Amino acid sequence: MKAAVLYEPNQPVIVEDIEMDPPKEGEILVRMVATGVCHSCYHVVTGLLTPPLPTVLGDEGAGVVEEVGKGVTLVKPGDHIILSWMESCGHCIYCVQGRSNLCLTGSEKEEGFLPDGTTRFKKNGKPIHHFATVASFAEYSVIPETCAVPIDRDVPLDKAALIGCSVTTGVCAATNTAQVRPGSSVAVFGAGGIGLNVIQGAVIAGAEKIIAVDLLESKLEFARQFGATHTVNADEVDAIEEIRALTDGLGVEYAIEAIGTRTTYEQVLYALRNGGTAVWVGAPPREPLSLDPGVVFWGEKTVKGCCYGSSRSRYDMPRLLALYRASVLKLDELITQTYRLEDVNTAFNDMLDGKVARGMILL
């Protein structure tokens, strides 16, 4: 089978033939159909994220169940699924509290391995790791049953793949984590794959003013298409001053960071009005922040981390597909370019250049 493997940081991803062992107890063999091109994978390429290498990349996918291991009851061969990169065991302290995005099974597992501490991928007898457990940049993948979200067979799998990461993370960051209220004001820092879906989430939540901030005009144009009422090019103006000018000098009620830089992690706090809520969605920067605590203290501002949109995968993912069917959530419009697996490096470059709302690899 072919897979996209990263051997070293800051080197091209290599698409090559590798071997794969069959699923063990509690595991599923999935024939991948579509997988989105995500910044999280690119963060591995650049070394911002440091899972063990070599690894098969890919954290946003959908496919068809080909085989199930012993004890699997959730799905059977032929079923269509979305791959959730966060496992949901259903019985740990977080799952029973409705916070399956913090599931202990997933968070305590060693990165790059399946739950039993081994891999199913190998090359010339040497193990290759599974990025984000699901490793969707491959023709086939073995995943834990706890990462599978069954869906109806009539859902287009390229659209369903988007739900596996960017749509769930972005939309639910607005609706679940921030809990945006109708009639409110929202600023979204970053109009990439996640940020565009934060904007969609703010629209669905009924926000009255949605301000998108980015450095690329092409991304701001996408932001307008997905519901931003105002856009700010931070390469041309001071973003905080512009946001305040658009909100009667107060700032927004919700400021959501969807990039993952030190600058934007700090900026969202200054974009808020007193009593507002900031949400950090982008992968955290490695360098420490430099903040005046008085900004939070005197203004009674709230800062929230956001892992996977505070989502409950087996509840929120079907709900998002229902919104798509109702023509409330835009999925067709997100896929602006499709690629072959062999073109994965081109797909990363197009993402960085702002040429796509979302690139999709079809297998």
C-alpha positions in Angstrom: 0.0 0.0 0.0 1.1 3.6 -0.6 1.5 6.1 2.2 2.9 9.5 2.8 5.8 9.2 5.2 7.9 11.8 6.9 11.4 10.6 7.9 13.0 13.9 9.0 11.8 17.4 9.9 12.1 20.1 7.2 12.3 17.5 4.4 9.8 16.6 1.8 7.2 14.0 2.6 7.9 10.7 0.7 5.1 8.8 -0.9 6.1 5.1 -1.0 5.0 1.5 -0.6 5.0 0.3 2.9 3.6 -2.9 4.6 0.8 -3.1 7.1 -0.2 -5.8 9.6 -3.8 -6.7 10.0 -6.0 -5.3 12.8 -5.7 -6.7 16.3 -8.4 -6.9 19.0 -10.4 -3.8 19.2 -9.0 -2.4 15.9 -10.4 -1.6 12.5 -8.8 -1.8 9.0 -10.0 1.2 7.0 -9.8 1.8 3.2 -9.2 5.5 3.1 -11.2 7.4 0.5 -10.4 11.1 1.3 -8.1 13.0 3.6 -7.8 16.7 4.2 -4.5 18.6 4.1 -4.1 20.1 7.6 -1.7 22.5 9.2 -1.2 20.1 12.1 0.6 17.7 9.7 2.7 20.6 8.3 3.7 21.4 11.9 5.2 18.0 12.0 7.1 18.7 8.8 8.5 21.9 10.3 9.3 20.4 13.7 6.7 22.5 15.7 5.1 19.2 16.6 7.5 16.4 17.4 5.9 12.9 17.2 8.3 10.0 16.7 9.6 9.6 13.2 9.2 8.1 10.7 5.5 8.6 10.7 2.5 8.3 8.3 0.9 11.7 8.4 -2.8 12.6 8.2 -5.3 13.5 10.8 -8.5 14.3 8.9 -10.1 11.5 6.9 -13.0 9.3 6.0 -13.2 5.8 4.5 -14.8 2.4 4.4 -14.3 -0.4 7.0 -12.6 -3.3 5.3 -12.0 -5.6 8.3 -12.5 -5.6 12.0 -10.5 -7.2 14.8 -11.8 -9.4 17.6 -14.3 -7.8 19.9 -15.2 -4.9 17.6 -19.0 -4.2 17.9 -19.3 -0.5 16.8 -18.9 -1.1 13.0 -18.7 -4.0 10.5 -17.1 -4.3 7.0 -18.7 -2.0 4.5 -19.6 0.7 7.0 -18.6 4.2 6.3 -16.8 6.2 9.0 -15.1 9.4 9.9 -11.8 9.0 11.6 -11.6 10.9 14.9 -8.0 11.6 16.0 -9.0 11.7 19.6 -10.2 8.4 20.9 -13.5 8.2 22.8 -13.6 5.2 25.2 -17.0 6.2 26.6 -16.3 5.2 30.2 -13.4 7.3 31.6 -14.0 10.2 33.9 -14.0 12.8 31.0 -16.2 10.7 28.6 -18.9 10.2 31.2 -18.9 13.9 31.8 -19.5 14.6 28.1 -15.9 15.8 27.5 -14.7 13.0 25.2 -12.2 15.3 23.6 -10.2 14.9 26.8 -10.6 11.1 26.9 -7.9 9.5 29.0 -7.5 6.6 26.6 -6.3 9.0 23.9 -4.4 11.6 26.0 -2.4 9.0 28.0 -1.4 6.9 25.0 2.1 7.2 23.7 2.2 9.4 20.6 2.8 7.6 17.3 1.6 4.2 18.5 -1.7 2.4 18.7 -3.1 1.7 22.2 -1.2 -1.5 22.7 2.1 0.4 22.3 2.9 -1.0 18.8 2.5 0.1 15.2 0.9 -1.7 12.2 2.9 0.1 9.6 6.4 -1.0 8.7 9.1 -0.7 6.0 11.7 -3.4 5.5 10.8 -4.8 8.9 11.2 -1.5 10.7 8.2 0.2 12.4 6.6 3.4 11.0 4.5 5.4 13.4 0.9 6.5 13.2 0.5 10.3 13.4 -2.5 11.4 15.5 -3.5 7.7 15.7 -5.5 7.7 12.5 -2.6 8.2 10.0 -4.9 9.0 7.1 -2.3 9.9 4.4 -2.4 6.3 3.3 -4.4 4.0 1.1 -5.3 1.9 4.2 -5.0 2.5 7.9 -5.5 0.5 11.1 -7.2 2.5 13.8 -8.7 1.7 17.2 -12.5 1.2 17.3 -12.5 4.2 19.7 -11.5 6.5 16.8 -14.4 5.5 14.5 -17.5 7.6 14.0 -20.1 5.7 11.9 -22.0 7.7 9.3 -24.7 7.1 6.7 -23.5 5.6 3.5 -25.1 8.4 1.4 -22.8 11.0 2.8 -20.0 11.9 0.3 -16.8 10.8 1.9 -14.7 13.7 0.8 -17.1 16.0 2.6 -17.3 13.7 5.6 -13.5 13.8 5.8 -13.6 17.5 6.6 -15.5 16.7 9.7 -12.6 14.7 11.0 -10.6 17.7 12.0 -11.0 21.2 10.6 -14.8 21.5 10.6 -15.3 20.0 14.0 -12.4 21.9 15.6 -13.4 25.2 14.0 -17.2 25.2 14.2 -17.2 23.7 17.7 -14.6 26.2 19.0 -17.3 28.8 18.4 -20.3 26.8 19.5 -18.9 24.6 22.3 -15.8 26.2 23.7 -16.5 29.9 23.3 -20.3 29.4 23.4 -20.9 32.4 21.2 -24.2 34.0 21.8 -26.7 35.3 19.2 -26.2 39.0 18.4 -22.6 39.1 19.7 -19.3 40.2 18.2 -16.5 37.8 17.3 -12.9 38.3 16.0 -11.2 35.3 14.3 -7.4 35.5 14.0 -6.5 33.3 11.0 -8.6 32.5 8.0 -7.1 29.1 7.1 -8.9 25.8 7.3 -9.7 26.1 11.0 -10.4 29.8 11.0 -12.9 29.6 8.2 -14.8 27.0 10.2 -14.6 29.1 13.3 -16.3 31.8 11.2 -19.0 29.2 10.1 -19.5 28.3 13.7 -20.0 32.0 14.7 -22.5 32.3 11.8 -24.4 29.2 13.1 -24.4 30.6 16.6 -26.0 33.8 15.4 -23.1 36.3 15.9 -24.0 39.8 14.5 -20.4 40.9 13.8 -17.7 38.5 12.6 -14.3 40.1 12.0 -11.7 38.0 10.2 -8.0 38.9 10.6 -5.2 37.5 8.4 -2.1 38.6 6.5 -3.2 37.3 3.0 -5.9 39.0 1.0 -6.8 35.6 -0.6 -7.6 34.1 2.8 -9.7 37.2 3.7 -11.7 36.7 0.5 -12.4 33.1 1.6 -13.4 34.5 5.0 -16.0 36.7 3.4 -17.4 33.8 1.5 -17.9 31.8 4.7 -19.6 34.5 6.6 -17.2 37.2 7.9 -19.0 40.6 8.0 -15.7 42.5 8.2 -12.1 41.7 7.3 -8.8 43.1 8.6 -5.5 42.7 6.7 -3.0 42.8 9.6 -0.2 43.3 7.2 -1.6 46.7 6.3 -3.2 48.0 9.6 -3.0 47.5 13.3 -5.5 44.7 13.9 -6.3 45.6 17.5 -7.0 49.3 16.6 -9.1 48.2 13.6 -11.2 45.8 15.7 -11.8 48.5 18.3 -12.8 50.9 15.6 -15.4 48.4 14.4 -16.8 47.8 17.9 -17.3 51.4 19.2 -13.9 51.3 20.9 -14.8 48.4 23.1 -13.4 45.3 21.4 -15.2 42.1 20.7 -17.0 39.8 23.0 -15.2 36.7 21.7 -11.7 36.6 20.1 -10.7 33.2 18.7 -7.1 32.4 17.7 -6.8 29.9 14.9 -3.1 30.2 13.8 -0.8 29.2 16.7 1.7 32.0 17.0 2.9 33.9 20.1 1.8 37.1 18.6 -1.8 36.0 17.9 -2.1 34.1 21.2 -1.4 37.5 22.9 -3.4 39.7 20.4 -6.7 38.0 21.1 -6.6 39.2 24.7 -6.2 42.8 23.6 -8.9 42.4 21.0 -11.5 41.7 23.7 -13.8 44.1 25.5 -14.0 43.8 29.3 -15.8 40.6 30.3 -14.9 39.0 27.0 -13.7 35.5 26.2 -10.5 34.5 24.3 -10.1 31.0 22.9 -6.8 29.5 21.8 -7.4 27.0 19.0 -4.1 27.0 17.0 -1.4 24.6 18.0 0.4 26.4 20.8 3.7 28.1 20.1 6.9 26.7 21.7 8.0 30.1 23.0 6.6 31.5 26.2 4.0 34.3 26.1 4.6 37.8 27.5 1.4 39.1 28.9 0.4 41.9 31.3 -1.8 40.0 33.8 -3.7 43.2 34.5 -5.3 42.9 31.1 -7.1 39.8 32.2 -7.5 40.8 35.9 -9.0 44.3 35.6 -11.0 43.5 32.5 -12.4 40.2 34.0 -11.4 38.5 30.7 -11.6 34.7 30.3 -9.0 32.6 28.4 -9.9 29.1 27.2 -7.9 26.4 25.6 -9.6 24.5 22.9 -8.8 20.9 22.0 -10.8 19.5 19.1 -13.5 22.2 19.6 -14.4 20.7 23.0 -16.3 18.2 20.8 -18.0 14.9 21.6 -17.1 13.1 18.4 -20.0 10.7 18.2 -22.5 13.4 18.9 -21.1 16.5 17.3 -19.8 14.9 14.0 -23.3 13.6 13.0 -24.8 16.9 14.1 -22.4 18.8 11.8 -23.4 16.5 8.9 -27.0 17.2 9.7 -26.3 20.9 9.4 -24.6 20.2 6.0 -27.7 18.4 4.8 -29.8 21.3 5.9 -27.6 23.7 3.8 -26.6 25.5 7.0 -22.9 24.3 7.1 -20.8 24.8 3.9 -18.7 21.8 3.1 -18.8 21.7 -0.7 -17.3 25.2 -0.8 -14.4 24.3 1.5 -12.8 21.9 -0.9 -11.2 24.2 -3.5 -8.6 21.8 -4.8 -8.2 18.0 -4.9 -4.9 16.1 -5.1 -3.4 12.7 -5.5 -1.5 11.3 -2.6 1.7 11.7 -4.7 1.0 15.5 -4.7 1.0 15.9 -0.9 4.0 18.3 -0.9 2.3 20.5 -3.5 -0.9 20.4 -1.4 1.1 21.7 1.6 2.6 24.5 -0.5 -0.8 25.6 -1.8 -2.1 25.7 1.7 0.7 27.9 2.9 0.3 30.2 -0.1 -3.4 30.7 0.7 -4.5 29.2 -2.6 -7.1 26.9 -1.0 -9.8 27.0 1.6 -9.1 23.3 2.1 -7.1 20.9 0.0 -8.4 17.3 -0.2 -6.4 14.2 -1.1 -8.5 11.6 -2.9 -7.3 8.0 -2.6 
